[in-house]
């Protein structure tokens, strides 16, 4: 089984759950409501750090 990397820091995932916390309300888990994304701008962008291919 491959080792998972942390989504927030450059370290091995320790299943802390920090990446699942809502950015707007730290007392709940993210439900992908997208309210934290500012849509009143001219464009949106996502920075890609790495592309990982699944080996089958």
C-alpha positions, 0 to 999 in steps of 0.5 A: 500500500502506497504511503499517503502524503499530507494535503496541507503540509510536506509530510506523511499523512497521519490521518489527523483530519485537518484537511477535512475541516471547513475553512469557514466554520472550524467546528464542522467538516467540509461538505464541499458547499463551495461557499469559501470560493469567491465567485465574484472575480474575473477568473478562478485558478487552481495551482497544481503542485504535482500529478500522481498517476495510479500504477495498476 
